[in-house]
Amino acid sequence: MRCKSRFGYKSFVFVLGLLVCGLPVEAKDGLKVYISVDMEGITGVVTPDQLGPSGFEYARFRKFMTQEVLAAIRGARKAGATDILVSDSHGNGENLLIEEFPPDVRIIRSWPRRFSMMAGIDSTFDAVLFIGYHASTNNPRGVRAHTFSSSRITRVALNGKDVPEAVFNAAIAGHFGVPVVFLAGDDAIIQEVAPFLKNIVTVETKKALSYHAAVTLTPQEAQRQIEKKVEEALRNLDRFRPFRLKSPVEFILGLKHYRPAEMLAYLPFVERVDTHTIRYVGKTMLDVADFLFFITNYRWDLEP
């Protein structure tokens, strides 16, 4: 079982040896870090012009997205990270310029994949970082605010509390005992996560003025702050605790259209709360994550 502290078993043995026999102390074990990356919270992003292949600024902003992740990697390395997994979690999952990354970093791309934006997470990780995250669909302030699907979903709640994507994903990490220690995004998402993710270290990449407007940092300044703050967070892991939900986990999903709610209620484990809302109770957070991913991604024409 992996030790969740910053010092592994070998380090403990050598420290004990130093105290007892005056032996030299071996360097601390490396940290294993998971980075989940979205795009709406990246510095300067304000409209669809930056968010997809058809946008005239997309090529530039996928580079800025890549550079913010690279800044986080530099900060993580300074704090002792030796094993880093990056999840490209925006749009088609093929945004990051993978040729820009160090050769020992692994990158998850495209869909479908279990746990969605948290694909690959497990109990061997020491910490999770969120880059480019955004506010929830029921937040009136956030830049490009939505929760998983801007065209389909109006509400996501866990155990009676509405949550943004960041908190939903933190609950997945929390199931495995891994804390979320850092988030970069606009001021609206930083305010939203504060009641859930205690002591989280943040970088405000921009201040929301409306759904499609913001006062933004420059990419260079955002990258400088991300590198510095990620290092700070990972050097102080004892400040953080995993975000764990009590089981069973109640999941409430608000849908923009009534017919999906009507059809999903035919399932014996789904309750239709009102015209546009369904309720599901999972044994664990992983059941809820699988249920939501199926709802938002299944199509009859999936091939091959």
N, C-alpha and C positions, 0 to 999 in steps of 0.2 A: 504494500500500500504506500502510495507516495506521500511523503511528509508535506504538509501544507504550509509550513513555515519557510522563511527565507534560508534556513540552514538545514541541510540534510543530515542523515545519520552519520556519514563520515566526518562532517564538520563537528558534530557533537563529540564523537570519539576523540578527535584531535584536541578539541578544547579541554576535554576531561584529562587527556594526556598531558597537556600543558600545565594544568593545575596540579596534577599529581606528580608528574615526573619531569616537568620542564621541557616537554617535547614541543617541536614547532607546530604552528597551527596551519592546516591546509586551507586554501581558499574556499569560500562558500560555494555550494552547488549552484548551477545555473537555474534561472527561472524559466518556466514554460508559460508563454503568454498567447492569448487568443485575441485577435483584433477583428471586430465586425464593422464593416464600412458601408454607409449609405451615402447619398449624394446631396439631398436637399439641404443638409446642414453644412455643406462645404462652403468655405469663404467665397463670397461674391455670388453664389447661386441665388436667383430670385424668380426666374420664370422658366417655362419649358425650353427656352432657347439654349439653356445650359444642360438640360437633363436627359436628352436622348439623341440618337444618331441623326434625326432630322433637324435638330436645332443648330443654328448657324454658329453658336459658341461652344457646342458640345466637345469638339476636339480639344480646345484649350482647357475646358474645365475638367475633363477626365484626367488631364495632366495635373491640374491643381489637386484633384482628388488623390491621385497617385502620390503627389509630393507630400500631402498631409499624412498619408500612411507611412511614407518613408521617414518623416519627421518623428512619428510615434515610434517607429522601429529604432531610430537612433537613440531616442530617450530611453527606450526599454533596454537597449544594449548597454548604455551607460549604467543602468541599475542592475546589470547582471543577467539579463535575458539571453539565453543561448538557443532556445527552441521557440519559434514564432510561427503561428498559423494565422493567415489572413483570409477572411470571408468577404468576397465581393458580393454585396447584398442589395444592390440597386438595379432596378429595371430588369434587363436580361441577364444580369450577373456577369457581364463581360465588359466591364468598364475600365478596370485597372490596367495600366500598361505594364504587363508582367515582365517585360524585358528590362525594366528599370530597377527591379528588386534584387537584393543580394542573393547569391546562389543557394544559400541554405534556408531561405524563407519559402514556406509552402503556401499556395494560394488556391482557394476553393472558388470555382467558377460555374455559372449556369445553373439550370434547374431541370427537373425536380431534385430535391435533396432533403432528407429528414432533418427536422429542426430548422429548416429555412435559413434565416439570417444567422443562426447559431449552429449551422451544420458542422459536425466534427468536434463539438465541445464534449468533454468528458471530465472525469474526476482527476485526471492527471495534470490539469492546468492549475497554475497558481493565481492567475488574474485574467480579467477581461477588460478590454478597452473598446469604447465606442467612438468612431470617427464619422462626422457628417450626419449625425442624427437630427431629427426634427420633431416638432410638437405633434400632438394627437389631433384627430379629426374634429373633436369638439372644443378645441382651443381657438378662440376668435382672433388670436394675435399672430400665431406662428407663421413663418415663411413656408409656403407649400405644405401647411399642416394637414396631415392625414394619418390614418392608422391602417397600415398594410395595403388597403385598396381605396384610393380616393373616389373611385367610381361605384363602389359597392357597399362600403362599410361606414356606419355613422357612429358606432360605439363598440368598444371592447372593455369588458369589466372582468376582474378576477376577485373572487370572494367579496363581492359587493362594492368594489372600488374601480372606477374608470381608470384605465391605464394607457399610456402611450406605448409605442413599439419598444422603447428602451426598457421600460419596466417589465413588459411581457417577456422580452429576451433575457433580462436579468433574472427572472423567475426560472427560466430554463437552466441558466448557469447555476442558479442557487440550488436546483434539484441535485446537481452534481457536487455541491459544496464549494463552488468557485465564486468569488466576489467580483463585482464590477467596480473598478477603482477609478475610471477616467471616462469622461465624455466631452466631445467637442461638437458644438452646434450653436444655434441661435439662443438668445436669452430666454425665449419662451420654453424651449425644451429643458433648459437648465432649471427653470423655476418649477416645471412639472415633475421632474424626477426627485427634487429635493426632499419631499416628504417620505419617499420610499427608499432611496439609496443614500443612507446616512454617510456623511464625510466624503462623498465622492468629489474627486478633483475635476475641475472643468476648465475649458477654454471657450469663451464666448466669441465665436467667429464673426458674428454680426448681431445687430439689434433690430428686431422686427419692427417695421413701420406698418405693414399690412401683409396680406397673403402673398403679394407679388412685389414687395419693396422692403429694403433694409438699408441701414447704415452699416457698412462692412469694413472689416480690416483688409489690409492688402494680403495677398497670399504669403508673401515673405514674412510678415509679422505673425500671421496665424501659425505658420510652420515653426517659427522660433518659439512661440509660446507653447505649442503642442509638445515639442521636444523637451522643453524645460519641465513642464507640468507632468508629463508621463514619467519622466525620471523621478520626480518628487513623489508621485503616487506609489510607484513600485519600490521605492526605498523605504516606504512606510506601510507595508502590507498589514502590519499588526493593527492598524487603525480601522480596517475594513472587515465586514462580515458578509457572508453570502445572503442574498435576498431569498429567503425560503418561505413558501406558502404552506399553510396548514392543509393537510389532505383530509377528505377529498376536496378537490378544487372546483368551485362553482364558476362557470364561464357564461357570461352574457354577451350576446352578439347582436348589435343593431344593424339592420340591412336597409339600404335605400329603397329597395323594391319589395313589395309584399309577396310576390309569387315564390321567390327562393325560401322565404320563411315558411310559407304554406307547405311547400314540398318537403323541406327538411323535417317538418313536424310529423311526417309519416313514419319517420324512424322512431322505434319504440323508446330510444334513450334520449330523444329530443323533445323538449316542451316548448310550445309556442306561447310566449308571455303576452304579446300583443300582436297587432297586425304586422309589424316590421321587426319583431324581436324574438329571438330564441334563447333557450337556456339548456345548457349541457353540464353534467357533473362528471368530472374525470377522477379516477382513483389517484392520479398524480398529475403534476404539471405537464409531464410528457404526453399523457393522453390528450390533454387540452391542446397542446402544440400540434399533435398529429391531426386532431379533429379540425382545427382551424386551417391548417395547410391543405387538407383534403378539400374543404369547402371552397377555398379561394383558388385552387389550381386544377381541380378535376374537370375534364371535358370529354365528351363522347368521341371526339375526333383525334384523341391522342394516338399518335403513331410514331415509330413502330411499336 
